[in-house]
Amino acid sequence: MSATLKNYNGIAPTLNKGVFVEASAILYGDITIGPDASIWPLVVARGDVNFIRLGARTNIQDGSILHVTRPSEVLPTGLPLIIGDDVTIGHKAMLHACTVGNRVLIGMGTIILDGVVIEDDVMVGAGSLVPPGKTLVSGYLYVGSPVKQARPLTAAEKAFLPASAANYVRLKNEYLNSR
């Protein structure tokens, strides 16, 4: 059984080498998924009114929702969703029209709203709410609703960020090899 990849206005999702998209995921429109990335069960990604870009080795876990903001008079270009390399997005996270850097961990159930910028090497704790337009600077743990900077990341936590992504690359390879 293959994933549901749907055209929107003649544009279909693009999957790079080694990508795993679980069969229950639904992806619409202008979405590009980088090499060795993985999309897990029940993820919905809509690149319908703007574009979505996911970096290499990034994983989007079960039940997450990815969307964008359409162009308007107030925001002539709208806002895409851009997620960098080696990013782990936890179960049931919602990312809407934001930019996420490299080596970031977004905890389960987190909501990230329009215009947010998350710099490289950041952890966002489970259940956090990141309000529109907020910037999360590199090297920190953020938690809460609304999110607040909690403390600097330890060396072990910084090392864990690419390790988490690498674990999901291994897991998606097991899934691909078992087909």
C-alpha positions as CSV (number, residue, x, y, z in Angstrom):
1,M,0.0,0.0,0.0
2,S,1.4,3.4,-0.9
3,A,1.0,6.8,0.6
4,T,-1.5,9.3,-0.7
5,L,0.3,11.8,-2.8
6,K,-2.1,14.3,-4.4
7,N,-1.8,16.9,-7.1
8,Y,-3.0,20.4,-6.3
9,N,-3.2,22.8,-9.2
10,G,-1.1,20.5,-11.2
11,I,1.7,20.3,-8.6
12,A,2.5,17.0,-6.9
13,P,4.8,16.2,-4.0
14,T,8.4,15.5,-4.8
15,L,10.3,12.8,-2.9
16,N,14.1,12.6,-3.0
17,K,16.2,9.5,-2.7
18,G,15.5,7.2,0.2
19,V,12.4,9.0,1.4
20,F,9.8,6.9,3.4
21,V,6.2,8.0,3.4
22,E,3.9,5.7,5.4
23,A,0.8,4.6,3.6
24,S,-1.7,6.4,5.8
25,A,0.0,9.8,5.3
26,I,-1.6,12.3,3.0
27,L,0.5,14.9,1.1
28,Y,-1.0,17.5,-1.2
29,G,0.6,19.9,-3.6
30,D,3.9,21.7,-3.6
31,I,5.9,19.7,-1.1
32,T,9.5,18.7,-1.5
33,I,11.0,16.1,0.8
34,G,14.7,15.9,1.2
35,P,16.9,12.7,1.0
36,D,16.4,10.1,3.7
37,A,13.5,11.9,5.3
38,S,10.5,10.1,6.8
39,I,6.8,10.8,7.1
40,W,5.0,8.5,9.6
41,P,1.4,7.3,10.0
42,L,-1.5,9.8,9.8
43,V,0.6,12.8,8.9
44,V,-1.2,15.4,6.8
45,A,0.8,17.9,4.8
46,R,-0.9,20.5,2.6
47,G,1.2,22.5,0.3
48,D,-1.8,23.8,-1.5
49,V,-1.8,27.6,-1.0
50,N,2.0,27.9,-0.5
51,F,4.9,25.5,-0.5
52,I,6.4,23.0,2.1
53,R,10.1,22.1,2.1
54,L,11.5,19.3,4.4
55,G,15.2,18.8,4.7
56,A,17.4,15.8,4.6
57,R,17.0,13.2,7.3
58,T,14.1,15.0,8.8
59,N,11.3,12.9,10.4
60,I,7.7,13.9,10.9
61,Q,6.1,11.6,13.4
62,D,2.6,10.1,13.7
63,G,-0.4,12.4,13.5
64,S,1.4,15.6,12.8
65,I,-0.1,18.4,10.6
66,L,1.9,20.6,8.3
67,H,0.4,23.6,6.6
68,V,1.1,27.1,5.1
69,T,-0.5,30.5,4.7
70,R,-1.9,31.8,1.4
71,P,-0.8,35.1,-0.1
72,S,-3.1,38.0,0.8
73,E,-3.3,41.8,0.7
74,V,-1.7,41.9,4.2
75,L,0.9,39.3,3.3
76,P,1.5,39.3,-0.4
77,T,3.7,36.2,-0.6
78,G,1.9,34.3,2.2
79,L,4.1,32.1,4.3
80,P,5.6,28.7,3.4
81,L,6.6,26.0,5.8
82,I,10.4,25.3,5.7
83,I,12.0,22.6,7.9
84,G,15.8,22.1,7.8
85,D,18.0,19.0,8.0
86,D,18.1,16.5,10.8
87,V,14.9,17.7,12.4
88,T,12.7,15.5,14.6
89,I,9.0,16.5,14.8
90,G,7.3,14.6,17.6
91,H,3.9,12.9,17.5
92,K,0.8,15.1,16.9
93,A,2.8,18.3,16.4
94,M,1.2,21.1,14.4
95,L,3.5,23.4,12.3
96,H,1.8,26.2,10.4
97,A,3.7,28.5,8.1
98,C,6.9,28.7,10.1
99,T,10.7,28.2,9.5
100,V,12.6,25.5,11.4
101,G,16.4,25.4,11.2
102,N,18.7,22.4,11.3
103,R,19.1,19.9,14.2
104,V,15.9,20.8,16.0
105,L,13.6,18.7,18.1
106,I,10.0,19.6,18.4
107,G,8.3,17.8,21.2
108,M,5.0,15.8,21.0
109,G,1.8,17.9,20.8
110,T,3.7,21.2,20.2
111,I,1.9,23.9,18.1
112,I,4.1,26.3,16.1
113,L,2.2,29.2,14.5
114,D,2.7,31.5,11.5
115,G,5.9,33.4,11.1
116,V,7.8,31.6,13.8
117,V,11.5,31.2,13.2
118,I,13.3,28.4,15.1
119,E,17.1,28.7,14.7
120,D,19.5,25.7,14.5
121,D,20.2,23.5,17.5
122,V,17.0,24.0,19.5
123,M,14.7,21.8,21.6
124,V,11.0,22.6,22.1
125,G,9.4,20.7,24.9
126,A,6.3,18.6,24.5
127,G,3.0,20.4,24.5
128,S,4.5,23.9,23.9
129,L,2.7,26.7,22.1
130,V,5.0,29.0,20.0
131,P,3.0,32.2,19.3
132,P,3.0,33.8,15.9
133,G,6.2,35.7,14.9
134,K,8.4,34.5,17.7
135,T,12.0,33.6,17.2
136,L,13.6,30.8,19.2
137,V,17.4,31.4,19.2
138,S,20.0,28.7,18.8
139,G,21.3,26.6,21.6
140,Y,18.3,26.6,24.0
141,L,15.5,24.5,25.4
142,Y,12.1,26.2,25.2
143,V,9.0,25.0,27.1
144,G,5.5,26.1,28.0
145,S,2.3,27.7,26.6
146,P,3.3,30.3,25.5
147,V,6.8,29.0,25.1
148,K,9.6,30.5,27.1
149,Q,13.4,30.0,27.0
150,A,14.1,27.6,29.8
151,R,17.9,27.1,29.7
152,P,20.9,26.5,27.4
153,L,21.2,23.0,25.9
154,T,23.8,20.8,27.4
155,A,26.6,19.3,25.2
156,A,24.8,15.9,25.4
157,E,21.5,17.4,24.3
158,K,23.2,19.1,21.3
159,A,24.8,15.8,20.4
160,F,21.4,14.1,20.7
161,L,19.8,16.3,18.0
162,P,21.5,14.7,14.9
163,A,21.5,11.3,16.7
164,S,17.7,11.4,16.9
165,A,17.4,12.1,13.2
166,A,19.9,9.3,12.5
167,N,17.8,6.9,14.5
168,Y,14.8,7.7,12.3
169,V,16.9,7.2,9.2
170,R,17.8,3.7,10.4
171,L,14.1,3.0,11.3
172,K,12.8,4.2,7.9
173,N,15.4,2.1,6.2
174,E,14.1,-1.0,8.1
175,Y,10.6,-0.2,6.9
176,L,11.7,0.3,3.3
177,N,13.7,-2.9,3.4
178,S,10.8,-4.9,4.8
179,R,8.5,-4.1,1.8
